[in-house]
Amino acid sequence: MDVVMERDRVQYLGGGGNVLAEVTFPQVEPGVAEINHTFVDESLRGRGVAGELMGRAVASIAASGLAARPTCSYAVSWFEKHPERAALIA
């Protein structure tokens, strides 16, 4: 599997380039990226993949100088479990 970072998403790609997991975080207004989608294929669930991708997404948002607006249920839960990242929330 390959991890691919883009400006507004991080993905795990399997053989043939199919998306096995992803977190999307488009910039929705100046200075704010909305974490609006998290997906993990059934074959990878329970392995911490979503948490790893969220960590990468949050690091990318912070490195870009943006605030995060978690709107998908997983992102909201992730921030609740990581209070050290609360300052990043818009």
Summary of the structure (lengths in Angstrom):
residues: 90
radius of gyration: 12.5
end to end distance: 32.2
largest distance: 38.4
contacts: 248
relative contact order: 0.19
helix: 40%
strand: 36%
